Amino acid sequence: MIGHDIIAAPATAAGGAIAVIRVSGDGAVECCDRIFRGGCKLSEAAPYTVHYGTIVDGERIVDDVLATVFRAPHSYTGEDGVELSVHGSQYIVSEVLALLLRNGARMAAAGEFSARAFLAGKMDLSQAEAVADMIAADSRAAHALASTQMRGGYSAKLGDLRERLLKIASLLELELDFSEEDVEFADREELRRTMTETAAEIECLAASFSLGNAIKEGVAVAIVGAPNAGKSTLLNRLLGENRAMVSEIAGTTRDTIEERMNIDGVVFRFIDTAGLRDTADRLEALGIERTRRAIERAKIVIQLVEPDAEYEPLKVAAEQRLVLAINKIDIRRPAIVPDGAVLISAQTGEGIDSLSAAVRAAVDTSELYAGSVVVSSARHREALEAAAAALSRAAAALDDGLPSDLLSEDIREVLHHLGTITGEITTDEILGNIFSKFCIGK
């Protein structure tokens, strides 16, 4: 990925009216000139201009195209490049790519364009990862999450933290140069205050992963309750289709069924589960065990009960939200309605909008839409947790009055972990793992 040879790949999905083929690298413009015929040669054209012409194979015209010319360093990859807008026929795209390959280009590897952009300093590693998230975004919330990261909000936050820590490390290492004179350039009280503030911000970022990952992957909502409480009927009602099998026979649902739904800009993964009860049926028992695991993984749990039925409120973790829904109000209304309960009829649809609103309210996206930084990558969370642990060791060393060299070593470790997020510190293995997950034309 570090080379500057000519790479080419389609940058749009097959089947549309127009397809874009991206070409980048040293000699990319000249490569396109060998197959492009227009008003002028692309190599003689002004940068950032669009030219109408044809793609030819000898005397044969393959397609009418628009060619957009980019010049280094002001391009996505930081290299010379051309984007060919051709008709979206798979045959045409294949023919144009074949011509480019015969004239000096090679097929790009997955994520190679973005990898070159990163290596050219056009974006840092967290921004490059956000490119893939932006492409995959399937909701307003996921788009906002990727957009903030791609536009540098996350990088700016980490850059501020690194700047503070670099100042600390520099002062501590300066003390090492004067170790024989026993001087302190770093005020210990200010050092402790900076460490405390930085640790709080790192921990806040790491804690935001719960929300960020849920939005990126879809917020898990487990629908649980006793057999025949109406869980499958509720799932079908929410989706507007008969996705789950419904019958009056208790224990019909033996396994979890998962479907996705967008509510007010957030994608939720609704999981229909087996009814909770004691059973001697081995298959049903396996389904109930999966239900319990689904409850543990869910961010939101809908506990479905019938009017005036005896039930025990489910115990959920502090970071989870429990929504109590009283079903079958089309048959009878409950005499007592617990605080916060939602009255619904999965059969007729009454109260479903209120239930959807309660589920949506359990995910606060106000700060996300305002541009606040939220972590969505497991790689970033691991790096932040490692940085927090190293900073905790540094704080303990400071409290114990340990020498500057030991303090400096812990601070340098914090800087290392934060640097792996933005790519200031990285390896070929990390880069290969990240960019291999991109689509070919990105």
C-alpha atoms as one frame of an Amber mdcrd trajectory, in Angstrom:
protein
   0.000   0.000   0.000   2.987   2.320   0.302   3.801   2.408  -3.438   2.844
   5.124  -5.906   2.238   2.910  -8.918  -0.998   3.390 -10.871  -4.073   1.799
  -9.324  -7.622   1.653 -10.692 -10.971   0.470  -9.387 -14.690   1.207  -9.688
 -15.768   3.654  -6.967 -19.505   3.018  -7.364 -21.686  -0.052  -7.084 -22.619
  -1.931 -10.245 -26.022  -1.469 -11.819 -26.525   2.301 -11.686 -27.003   4.693
 -14.592 -23.489   6.074 -14.107 -20.360   4.386 -12.759 -17.197   6.117 -11.581
 -13.799   4.520 -12.131 -11.015   5.992 -10.034  -7.370   6.025 -11.196  -4.498
   7.236  -8.996  -0.703   7.187  -8.843   2.401   8.460 -10.618   1.500   8.535
 -14.310  -2.260   8.043 -13.744  -3.188  10.957 -16.037  -0.888   9.731 -18.801
  -2.317   6.225 -18.432  -5.828   7.568 -19.046  -4.578   9.595 -22.037  -3.723
   6.325 -23.780  -7.402   5.362 -23.933  -9.160   8.769 -23.777  -9.958  10.934
 -26.808 -11.284  14.441 -26.175 -10.780  18.107 -26.948  -7.302  17.977 -25.443
  -4.983  15.561 -23.738  -5.733  15.126 -20.044  -2.035  15.567 -19.266  -2.254
  19.066 -20.792  -5.523  19.970 -19.066  -5.767  22.303 -16.097  -6.199  20.460
 -12.794  -9.664  20.091 -11.278 -11.415  20.335 -14.647 -13.910  17.993 -16.292
 -13.544  16.905 -19.939 -15.973  15.208 -22.295 -14.620  12.545 -24.598 -14.613
   8.862 -25.474 -12.820   5.765 -24.254 -11.350   3.906 -27.194  -9.749   0.543
 -27.836  -7.850   1.198 -31.028 -10.508   2.298 -33.501 -13.358   0.928 -31.396
 -15.303   3.388 -29.219 -16.135   1.782 -25.884 -18.127   4.607 -24.274 -18.738
   8.346 -24.013 -17.315   9.571 -20.713 -16.504  12.525 -18.501 -12.938  12.648
 -17.166 -12.122  14.707 -14.069  -8.438  15.541 -13.584  -6.762  15.888 -10.177
  -3.172  16.892  -9.486  -0.949  16.135  -6.508  -0.997  17.071  -3.737  -4.577
  18.375  -3.877  -6.443  15.117  -4.401  -8.002  12.455  -2.215  -4.868  10.306
  -2.263  -2.405  13.193  -2.542  -1.357  11.802  -5.950  -2.206  12.633  -9.563
  -5.521  11.070 -10.422  -8.457  10.834 -12.815 -12.080   9.905 -12.203 -13.841
   8.483 -15.269 -17.639   8.768 -15.251 -18.906   6.069 -17.606 -22.288   4.480
 -18.271 -23.134   1.985 -15.542 -23.179  -1.148 -17.668 -21.107  -3.890 -16.079
 -19.719  -4.661 -19.528 -18.541  -1.059 -20.025 -16.969  -0.886 -16.563 -15.141
  -4.174 -17.173 -13.927  -3.050 -20.613 -12.611   0.295 -19.316 -10.840  -1.391
 -16.403  -9.305  -3.942 -18.760  -8.002  -1.125 -20.981  -6.495   0.675 -17.988
  -4.780  -2.516 -16.838  -3.320  -3.064 -20.308  -1.962   0.488 -20.291  -0.012
   0.506 -17.049  -2.478   0.364 -14.170  -3.254  -2.468 -11.772  -6.391  -3.250
  -9.763  -6.426  -1.503  -6.397  -6.475  -3.569  -3.240  -9.326  -3.136  -0.754
  -9.034   0.282   0.876  -5.887   1.203  -1.056  -7.083   4.664  -2.061  -7.840
   5.558   1.569  -4.577   3.944   2.696  -2.665   6.186   0.303  -4.612   9.200
   1.565  -3.567   8.317   5.128   0.068   7.731   4.196   0.107  11.047   2.317
  -1.118  12.845   5.429  -4.485  13.766   3.894  -6.252  12.284   6.923  -5.315
  10.477  10.103  -6.159   6.848  10.797  -9.339   7.529  12.774 -10.634   9.699
   9.927  -9.782   6.987   7.398 -11.754   4.447   9.433 -14.672   6.882   9.510
 -14.757   6.810   5.696 -15.798   3.148   5.827 -18.326   3.911   8.579 -19.789
   6.748   6.489 -20.292   4.397   3.537 -21.939   1.796   5.788 -24.125   4.308
   7.701 -27.770   3.220   7.504 -29.339   5.807   9.818 -29.123   9.475  10.728
 -27.394   8.637  14.005 -24.785   6.394  12.331 -24.183   9.125   9.743 -23.684
  11.775  12.458 -21.310   9.461  14.306 -19.138   8.851  11.229 -19.362  12.465
  10.060 -17.986  13.911  13.316 -15.086  11.460  13.239 -14.361  11.911   9.536
 -14.306  15.708   9.793 -11.696  15.580  12.533 -13.726  16.149  15.708 -12.377
  12.985  17.279  -8.832  13.713  16.114  -8.959  17.223  17.577 -10.058  15.830
  20.936  -7.230  13.293  20.994  -4.765  15.893  19.753  -5.591  18.128  22.703
  -5.053  15.257  25.137  -1.722  14.320  23.508  -0.537  17.933  23.590  -1.119
  18.137  27.344   0.665  14.855  27.938   3.572  15.760  25.658   4.122  18.907
  27.732   4.234  16.798  30.890   6.599  14.246  29.329   8.904  16.989  28.032
   9.230  18.614  31.451   9.830  15.278  33.151  12.504  14.302  30.635  14.104
  17.723  31.025  14.495  16.896  34.713  16.452  13.793  33.722  19.041  15.990
  32.009  19.577  17.799  35.308  19.212  14.779  37.593  22.473  15.506  39.377
  21.205  18.963  40.370  17.950  17.621  41.855  15.630  20.175  40.197  11.944
  19.896  39.289  10.699  21.625  36.142   7.236  20.070  36.371   5.140  21.422
  39.233   3.818  18.296  40.958   0.452  19.804  41.904  -0.160  21.019  38.365
   1.018  17.636  37.119  -1.479  15.828  39.347  -4.317  18.134  38.254  -3.513
  17.623  34.563  -3.368  13.852  35.022  -6.731  13.835  36.803  -8.424  15.938
  34.128  -6.905  13.928  31.297  -7.858  10.617  32.907 -11.459  11.805  33.276
 -11.654  12.726  29.584 -10.113   9.441  28.465 -12.514   7.460  30.642 -15.449
   9.508  29.294 -14.412   8.704  25.726 -14.039   4.994  26.520 -17.449   4.963
  28.239 -19.097   6.458  25.132 -18.314   3.215  23.257 -21.491   1.635  24.619
 -23.620   4.191  22.761 -21.341   4.468  19.728 -21.151   0.741  19.098 -24.911
   0.353  19.594 -25.619   3.066  17.019 -23.072   1.685  14.569 -24.257  -1.926
  14.813 -27.915  -1.216  15.668 -29.326  -0.846  19.189 -30.227  -4.306  20.531
 -33.782  -4.533  21.912 -34.812  -7.846  23.486 -38.556  -8.594  23.610 -39.069
 -10.930  26.580 -41.930 -12.311  28.624 -43.879 -15.444  29.464 -45.070 -17.836
  26.728 -48.052 -16.453  24.771 -47.506 -12.922  26.065 -47.540 -11.777  22.433
 -43.833 -11.296  21.757 -43.860 -12.624  18.191 -47.059 -10.739  17.411 -45.405
  -7.560  18.714 -42.324  -8.123  16.517 -44.551  -8.613  13.480 -46.533  -5.483
  14.339 -43.390  -3.364  14.738 -42.004  -4.587  11.410 -45.315  -4.405   9.573
 -44.894  -7.959   8.278 -45.303 -11.541   9.450 -41.672 -12.282  10.268 -42.155
 -14.465  13.361 -44.390 -17.549  13.618 -47.407 -16.954  15.852 -49.636 -19.600
  17.470 -51.546 -20.218  20.693 -49.245 -23.126  21.544 -46.905 -22.170  24.388
 -43.250 -22.516  23.440 -43.743 -21.947  19.686 -40.668 -19.717  19.566 -37.660
 -21.957  20.238 -34.900 -19.616  19.061 -34.208 -15.902  18.901 -35.368 -14.023
  15.787 -33.729 -10.686  14.979 -34.908  -7.909  12.654 -33.836  -4.288  12.140
 -36.026  -1.183  12.190 -35.267   2.535  11.907 -37.035   4.717  14.476 -36.471
   8.452  14.164 -32.971   8.162  12.737 -31.704   5.283  14.893 -31.557   1.635
  13.805 -32.820  -0.840  16.406 -32.303  -4.603  16.301 -35.484  -6.128  17.738
 -34.943  -9.654  19.054 -37.945 -11.930  19.555 -37.107 -14.507  22.220 -38.429
 -17.766  23.602 -40.940 -17.429  26.463 -39.453 -17.541  29.949 -40.763 -20.484
  31.979 -39.661 -23.766  33.554 -39.771 -26.541  30.979 -38.666 -30.134  30.536
 -38.512 -29.730  26.754 -34.813 -29.803  25.853 -35.150 -27.685  22.700 -37.325
 -25.111  24.423 -34.855 -24.980  27.329 -32.058 -24.194  24.865 -34.195 -21.380
  23.468 -34.791 -19.996  26.959 -31.047 -20.037  27.638 -30.528 -18.025  24.460
 -33.202 -15.623  25.684 -31.226 -15.005  28.872 -28.077 -14.334  26.835 -30.038
 -11.952  24.591 -31.192 -10.051  27.675 -27.588  -9.704  28.863 -26.447  -8.312
  25.485 -29.402  -5.966  24.908 -29.243  -2.242  25.515 -33.037  -2.102  25.886
 -35.314  -4.832  27.235 -39.062  -4.797  26.557 -40.784  -6.886  29.208 -44.150
  -7.922  27.823 -46.897  -8.869  30.311 -50.641  -9.398  30.151 -53.140  -7.145
  31.998 -53.158  -7.784  35.778 -50.869 -10.815  35.395 -48.437 -11.590  38.198
 -44.844 -10.974  37.143 -41.442 -10.181  38.541 -39.758  -7.109  37.027 -36.671
  -8.238  35.161 -33.346  -7.279  36.688 -31.188  -5.453  34.173 -27.745  -3.877
  34.372 -27.268  -0.202  35.185 -26.442   0.659  31.570 -29.567  -1.111  30.276
 -33.078   0.304  29.996 -36.185  -1.723  30.936 -39.472  -0.856  29.232 -42.622
  -2.489  30.674 -45.330  -3.079  28.075 -48.800  -4.345  29.060 -50.195  -6.202
  26.037 -53.662  -7.408  24.974 -55.542  -4.293  26.060 -57.930  -5.034  23.179
 -59.166  -7.942  25.337 -59.203  -6.174  28.698 -57.743  -3.108  30.358 -55.529
  -3.502  33.440 -56.969  -2.414  36.760 -53.572  -1.083  37.854 -50.985   0.493
  35.572 -47.452   0.678  37.031 -45.583   3.943  36.581 -43.898   4.156  33.206
 -45.737   1.162  31.731 -46.919   1.379  28.121 -50.362  -0.014  27.258 -50.453
  -1.779  23.882 -52.293  -4.234  21.723 -49.862  -6.059  19.475 -52.902  -7.563
  17.728 -54.608  -4.279  16.733 -51.657  -1.880  16.852 -53.042   0.319  19.624
 -50.257   1.946  21.649 -47.468   0.752  19.310 -46.460   4.335  18.526 -46.117
   5.028  22.262 -43.965   1.913  22.681 -41.757   2.939  19.752 -41.390   6.397
  21.319 -40.390   4.836  24.656 -37.764   2.687  22.928 -36.421   5.680  20.978
 -36.284   7.821  24.141 -33.979   5.254  25.734 -31.210   6.297  23.297 -30.085
   9.888  23.814 -28.563  11.186  20.580 -28.807  14.920  21.362 -25.073  15.321
  22.033 -24.211  13.157  19.043 -26.243  15.377  16.714 -24.578  18.426  18.292
 -21.179  17.095  17.180 -19.966  15.561  20.446 -17.281  12.902  20.119 -18.542
   9.336  20.576 -16.308   6.268  20.212 -17.660   3.472  18.007 -14.569   1.359
  17.283 -13.565  -1.531  19.536  -9.943  -0.855  18.544 -10.233   2.700  19.825
 -11.890   1.616  23.055  -9.106  -0.882  23.759  -6.475   1.803  23.141  -8.294
   4.258  25.421  -8.604   1.674  28.198  -4.897   0.861  27.895  -4.099   4.599
  28.009  -6.280   5.019  31.101  -4.485   2.137  32.844  -1.067   3.625  32.065
  -2.199   7.050  33.282  -3.463   5.463  36.495  -0.031   3.927  37.048   1.578
   7.315  36.439  -0.728   8.946  38.997   0.129   6.240  41.544   3.840   6.752
  40.862   3.402  10.483  41.414   1.603   9.898  44.723   4.397   7.552  45.811
   7.032  10.148  44.981   8.774   7.952  42.405  11.528   9.515  40.237  10.938
  11.392  36.988  12.164   8.594  34.717   9.462   6.201  35.945   6.773   8.867
  35.651   7.956   9.727  32.153   7.843   6.097  31.065   4.168   5.762  32.050
   3.258   9.045  30.334   5.033   7.897  27.176   2.953   4.716  27.269  -0.233
   6.806  27.430   0.965   8.788  24.410   1.721   5.547  22.592  -1.803   4.164
  23.048  -3.469   7.432  22.025  -1.146   7.616  19.019  -2.290   4.217  17.760
  -5.827   5.605  17.372  -4.883   8.416  15.010  -2.042   6.536  13.329   0.818
   8.625  14.672   2.062   5.270  15.944   1.113   2.263  13.837   2.336  -0.893
  12.104   1.830  -2.517   8.725  -0.236  -5.206  10.460  -2.656  -2.648  11.909
  -2.949  -0.816   8.582  -3.517  -4.038   6.669  -6.212  -5.150   9.093  -8.045
  -1.828   8.922  -7.935  -1.114   5.189  -8.601  -4.697   4.116 -12.177  -4.205
   5.375 -12.796  -1.304   2.975 -14.485  -1.702  -0.386 -12.137  -1.885  -3.400
 -12.786   1.612  -4.780 -12.205   3.339  -1.450
